[in-house]
Amino acid sequence: MSEPEANQPRIALLGVPIEIGASQLGTLMGPDALRTAGIGRILDQLGFVVEDHGNLAKPGIAADEGPPPANAKYYDTIKGWIRALSERSYALARSGAMPIFMGGDHSLSMGSVNGVARYWQEQGRPLFVLWVDAHADYNTPQTTETGNMHGMSAAFLCGEPGLDGLLGGAPRASIGPDQLDLFGIRSIDPLEKKLVFERRVAIADMRAIDEFGVGVLIRNVIERVRARNGVLHVSFDVDFLDPTVAPGVGTTVPGGATYREAHLIMELLHDSGLVCSVDIVELNPFLDERGRTARVAVELIGSLFGLQITDRRTPSNAVLPGNG
């Protein structure tokens, strides 16, 4: 293999094998399933220098800090993961590489996004988060019906109370609710729905996708980020996809996005040039069909990073096929 060029873009892969934030075990195998499905290979073929940092080691038991919050299952163990990941995420962002965090359940985003947001706050640019998911994940210990912490990630990132000691003494780089876009939502708890409404979080649910199409809605997100000179973190939960496309998840919800809709989202995000970091979460190989969901996820990451059938201009300069 030839030596990488000095200006060749770098991607840092980090596996985060956490599964106790979810209701079903198995997501700890997600990072290795993505590797087996060829995530490093496809990114290398697209011209990136791929740095695989392996899997984040399971943290030791943290010192006793008093009773955990009520209705937050496995809080003491999860806080160890989140603290370690937040520091690692911050370091990867500072390194100049684009981090891709391979999960693991969606609780990992409380660490991955916090670290990245901390870095971009230092650069004076707001971090926006595109939450591509069947679920809003905007519960708190006060609103949750299950106590599963993967359903609290987005709320924590927006500074909602209830998990205030999660990071210990490390900086909490919260984003505003106006910097979060929930995309593809089709399952939300009653109290969670009320909180999202009160915070005026932007939602593109499946009704909106059916009515307007993913192209219009994703371009709206992109323009909002660009208008504030922001950057974009994509937190991609594979249960956003319809279960017929991606069966290997623990929380399937019928009526999800099609394969083609998902690729269009990723292609438009690539064209925007705004994506700075990515989560891939909730892939559960134990529930998958011969690696099918892992392969789909890798194909979508390929589209997010520039894989396409023909060379195209950016959307703002596009010429319709047959007209130029």
C-alpha positions as CSV (number, residue, x, y, z in Angstrom):
1,M,0.0,0.0,0.0
2,S,1.4,3.4,-0.9
3,E,2.0,6.1,1.7
4,P,-1.0,8.4,2.3
5,E,-0.7,11.9,0.8
6,A,-0.3,14.7,3.3
7,N,-3.7,16.2,2.5
8,Q,-5.6,12.9,2.2
9,P,-8.7,13.0,4.4
10,R,-8.6,10.7,7.5
11,I,-11.4,8.7,9.1
12,A,-11.1,7.3,12.7
13,L,-13.2,4.2,13.4
14,L,-13.9,3.4,17.0
15,G,-16.0,0.5,18.2
16,V,-18.2,1.1,21.3
17,P,-19.5,-2.4,22.3
18,I,-22.1,-1.2,24.8
19,E,-25.4,-3.1,25.0
20,I,-26.9,-2.5,28.5
21,G,-28.6,0.8,27.5
22,A,-31.0,-1.3,25.3
23,S,-33.7,-3.8,26.2
24,Q,-32.1,-6.7,24.2
25,L,-28.6,-7.9,24.3
26,G,-26.4,-8.3,21.2
27,T,-25.4,-4.8,20.1
28,L,-21.9,-5.3,21.6
29,M,-21.2,-7.4,18.5
30,G,-22.1,-4.5,16.2
31,P,-18.7,-3.0,15.7
32,D,-17.1,-6.2,14.6
33,A,-20.1,-7.0,12.3
34,L,-19.5,-3.6,10.6
35,R,-15.9,-4.4,10.2
36,T,-16.7,-7.8,8.7
37,A,-19.2,-6.2,6.3
38,G,-16.3,-4.1,5.0
39,I,-16.7,-0.6,6.5
40,G,-12.9,0.0,6.5
41,R,-12.5,-1.4,3.0
42,I,-15.2,0.8,1.4
43,L,-13.9,3.9,3.0
44,D,-10.3,3.1,1.8
45,Q,-11.6,2.6,-1.7
46,L,-13.2,6.1,-1.5
47,G,-9.8,7.6,-0.9
48,F,-9.7,8.0,2.9
49,V,-6.9,7.1,5.2
50,V,-8.8,4.7,7.6
51,E,-7.5,4.5,11.1
52,D,-9.2,1.7,13.1
53,H,-8.7,2.4,16.8
54,G,-10.3,-1.0,17.8
55,N,-13.0,-1.2,20.4
56,L,-13.2,1.1,23.4
57,A,-12.3,-1.1,26.4
58,K,-15.0,-1.8,29.0
59,P,-14.4,0.7,31.7
60,G,-13.8,-0.3,35.3
61,I,-16.4,0.3,38.1
62,A,-16.4,4.0,38.9
63,A,-16.1,5.2,42.5
64,D,-19.3,5.3,44.5
65,E,-21.0,8.7,43.9
66,G,-24.2,8.1,45.8
67,P,-27.5,6.6,44.7
68,P,-28.1,6.7,40.9
69,P,-31.1,8.5,39.5
70,A,-34.3,6.6,39.7
71,N,-35.6,5.0,36.4
72,A,-32.2,4.9,34.7
73,K,-31.2,1.2,34.4
74,Y,-27.5,0.3,34.7
75,Y,-26.7,4.0,35.3
76,D,-23.4,3.3,37.2
77,T,-22.0,1.1,34.5
78,I,-23.2,3.3,31.6
79,K,-21.7,6.4,33.1
80,G,-18.3,4.7,32.9
81,W,-18.7,4.1,29.2
82,I,-20.0,7.7,28.6
83,R,-17.1,9.3,30.5
84,A,-14.5,7.3,28.7
85,L,-16.1,7.8,25.3
86,S,-16.6,11.5,25.7
87,E,-12.9,12.0,26.3
88,R,-11.9,9.7,23.5
89,S,-14.4,11.4,21.1
90,Y,-12.9,14.8,22.0
91,A,-9.4,13.6,21.3
92,L,-10.3,12.0,18.0
93,A,-12.1,15.3,16.8
94,R,-9.0,17.3,17.9
95,S,-6.7,14.9,15.9
96,G,-8.2,16.2,12.6
97,A,-9.7,12.8,11.6
98,M,-13.5,12.4,11.1
99,P,-14.7,10.0,13.8
100,I,-17.1,7.2,13.1
101,F,-18.5,5.6,16.3
102,M,-19.6,2.0,15.7
103,G,-22.1,0.8,18.3
104,G,-23.4,-0.6,20.4
105,D,-26.7,0.8,21.6
106,H,-27.8,4.5,21.2
107,S,-26.7,5.4,24.8
108,L,-23.2,5.8,23.4
109,S,-24.2,9.0,21.7
110,M,-24.3,10.7,25.1
111,G,-20.5,10.4,25.0
112,S,-19.7,10.5,21.3
113,V,-21.7,13.7,20.6
114,N,-20.6,15.4,23.9
115,G,-17.0,15.0,23.0
116,V,-17.4,16.2,19.4
117,A,-19.6,19.1,20.5
118,R,-17.0,20.2,23.0
119,Y,-14.4,20.3,20.3
120,W,-16.6,22.3,17.9
121,Q,-17.5,24.7,20.7
122,E,-13.8,25.5,21.0
123,Q,-13.7,26.2,17.3
124,G,-16.6,28.6,17.6
125,R,-18.9,26.6,15.4
126,P,-22.2,25.1,16.6
127,L,-22.7,21.4,16.3
128,F,-26.1,20.3,14.9
129,V,-27.2,16.7,15.4
130,L,-29.3,14.8,12.8
131,W,-31.0,12.0,14.8
132,V,-31.9,9.4,12.1
133,D,-34.0,7.0,14.1
134,A,-37.5,5.4,14.5
135,H,-37.5,6.7,18.1
136,A,-37.1,10.2,19.5
137,D,-34.8,9.1,22.4
138,Y,-35.9,12.3,24.2
139,N,-36.9,10.7,27.5
140,T,-35.6,11.6,30.9
141,P,-35.7,9.6,34.1
142,Q,-38.9,11.5,34.8
143,T,-40.7,10.6,31.5
144,T,-39.4,7.2,30.6
145,E,-41.7,4.2,30.6
146,T,-38.9,1.6,30.5
147,G,-35.8,3.1,32.2
148,N,-33.6,2.1,29.3
149,M,-31.0,4.8,28.8
150,H,-30.6,4.4,25.1
151,G,-34.0,6.2,25.0
152,M,-32.6,9.2,26.9
153,S,-29.6,10.1,24.7
154,A,-31.0,13.0,22.7
155,A,-32.6,14.6,25.8
156,F,-29.3,14.4,27.7
157,L,-27.4,16.0,24.8
158,C,-29.9,18.9,24.8
159,G,-29.2,19.6,28.5
160,E,-32.4,18.1,30.0
161,P,-32.1,17.4,33.7
162,G,-32.1,14.0,35.4
163,L,-28.7,12.6,34.4
164,D,-26.7,15.6,35.6
165,G,-23.9,13.6,37.2
166,L,-23.3,11.3,34.2
167,L,-20.1,13.0,33.1
168,G,-18.7,13.5,36.6
169,G,-16.4,16.5,36.5
170,A,-15.8,16.4,32.7
171,P,-17.3,19.3,30.6
172,R,-20.9,18.9,29.4
173,A,-21.1,20.5,26.0
174,S,-24.9,20.6,25.6
175,I,-26.5,21.6,22.3
176,G,-29.7,23.6,22.1
177,P,-32.9,21.8,21.2
178,D,-32.9,24.0,18.1
179,Q,-29.7,22.2,17.0
180,L,-31.4,18.8,17.0
181,D,-33.4,17.3,14.1
182,L,-35.4,14.1,14.7
183,F,-35.7,12.4,11.4
184,G,-37.8,9.3,10.5
185,I,-39.6,9.2,13.9
186,R,-42.5,6.8,14.2
187,S,-42.5,5.8,17.8
188,I,-42.7,8.2,20.8
189,D,-43.9,7.9,24.4
190,P,-46.7,10.2,25.6
191,L,-44.6,12.3,28.1
192,E,-41.6,12.3,25.7
193,K,-43.9,13.7,23.0
194,K,-45.0,16.5,25.3
195,L,-41.4,17.3,26.2
196,V,-40.3,17.4,22.5
197,F,-43.3,19.7,21.7
198,E,-42.4,22.0,24.6
199,R,-38.8,22.3,23.5
200,R,-39.9,22.9,19.9
201,V,-37.5,20.2,18.6
202,A,-37.6,19.9,14.8
203,I,-39.3,16.6,13.8
204,A,-39.6,15.0,10.3
205,D,-41.7,12.0,11.1
206,M,-42.7,9.3,8.6
207,R,-45.9,11.2,7.8
208,A,-43.8,14.2,6.7
209,I,-41.4,11.9,4.7
210,D,-44.4,10.3,2.9
211,E,-45.9,13.7,2.2
212,F,-42.8,15.8,1.2
213,G,-40.1,13.2,0.5
214,V,-36.7,12.9,2.1
215,G,-35.0,15.2,-0.4
216,V,-36.9,18.3,0.6
217,L,-36.7,17.6,4.3
218,I,-33.0,16.8,4.4
219,R,-32.2,20.0,2.4
220,N,-34.1,22.0,5.0
221,V,-31.8,20.5,7.7
222,I,-28.8,21.3,5.6
223,E,-29.8,24.9,5.0
224,R,-30.5,25.5,8.7
225,V,-27.0,24.2,9.6
226,R,-25.3,26.2,6.8
227,A,-27.2,29.4,7.8
228,R,-25.5,29.3,11.2
229,N,-22.0,28.2,9.9
230,G,-22.5,25.0,11.8
231,V,-21.3,21.4,11.3
232,L,-23.4,18.3,11.4
233,H,-23.1,15.1,13.4
234,V,-25.2,12.2,12.0
235,S,-26.5,9.8,14.6
236,F,-27.8,6.9,12.6
237,D,-29.8,4.2,14.3
238,V,-30.4,1.3,11.9
239,D,-34.0,0.9,13.1
240,F,-34.7,4.0,11.0
241,L,-34.9,1.6,8.1
242,D,-37.9,-0.6,7.6
243,P,-37.5,-4.0,9.2
244,T,-37.8,-5.6,5.8
245,V,-34.6,-3.8,4.9
246,A,-32.8,-4.0,8.2
247,P,-34.1,-6.9,10.4
248,G,-31.0,-6.9,12.7
249,V,-32.3,-4.5,15.4
250,G,-33.8,-5.0,18.8
251,T,-36.6,-2.4,18.5
252,T,-38.2,-2.9,15.1
253,V,-41.0,-0.6,14.2
254,P,-43.0,-1.2,10.9
255,G,-43.2,1.6,8.3
256,G,-39.6,2.7,8.2
257,A,-37.5,4.2,5.4
258,T,-36.8,2.3,2.2
259,Y,-33.4,1.4,1.0
260,R,-33.5,4.0,-1.7
261,E,-34.8,6.8,0.7
262,A,-31.9,6.1,3.0
263,H,-29.3,6.2,0.3
264,L,-30.7,9.6,-1.0
265,I,-30.4,11.0,2.6
266,M,-26.8,9.9,2.7
267,E,-26.0,11.2,-0.7
268,L,-27.4,14.6,0.0
269,L,-25.6,14.8,3.3
270,H,-22.4,14.0,1.5
271,D,-23.0,16.7,-1.1
272,S,-23.5,19.3,1.7
273,G,-19.9,18.9,3.0
274,L,-21.2,19.6,6.5
275,V,-20.9,16.2,8.1
276,C,-18.1,16.1,10.7
277,S,-18.8,12.9,12.7
278,V,-21.1,9.8,12.7
279,D,-22.6,7.3,15.0
280,I,-23.9,3.9,13.7
281,V,-26.0,2.3,16.5
282,E,-28.4,-0.4,17.5
283,L,-27.1,-3.0,15.0
284,N,-27.7,-6.4,16.6
285,P,-26.0,-9.2,14.7
286,F,-27.7,-11.8,17.0
287,L,-31.0,-10.8,15.4
288,D,-29.7,-10.3,11.9
289,E,-30.2,-12.5,8.8
290,R,-26.8,-13.6,7.6
291,G,-25.2,-10.2,8.0
292,R,-27.8,-8.4,5.9
293,T,-28.3,-5.4,8.2
294,A,-24.6,-4.9,8.6
295,R,-24.1,-4.9,4.9
296,V,-26.9,-2.3,4.4
297,A,-25.4,-0.1,7.0
298,V,-22.0,-0.2,5.4
299,E,-23.5,0.5,2.0
300,L,-25.2,3.6,3.4
301,I,-21.9,4.8,5.0
302,G,-20.4,4.4,1.5
303,S,-23.1,6.8,0.2
304,L,-22.5,9.2,3.0
305,F,-18.8,9.4,2.1
306,G,-19.2,9.8,-1.6
307,L,-19.9,6.5,-3.2
308,Q,-22.2,7.0,-6.3
309,I,-22.9,5.4,-9.6
310,T,-22.2,8.5,-11.8
311,D,-20.5,11.8,-11.0
312,R,-23.0,14.5,-10.1
313,R,-22.9,18.1,-9.5
314,T,-24.0,19.4,-6.1
315,P,-27.8,19.8,-5.8
316,S,-27.7,23.6,-6.1
317,N,-26.0,23.3,-9.5
318,A,-27.6,20.1,-10.7
319,V,-28.8,19.6,-14.3
320,L,-31.7,17.3,-14.7
321,P,-30.8,14.1,-16.6
322,G,-31.5,14.7,-20.3
323,N,-31.3,18.5,-20.0
324,G,-27.6,19.0,-20.1
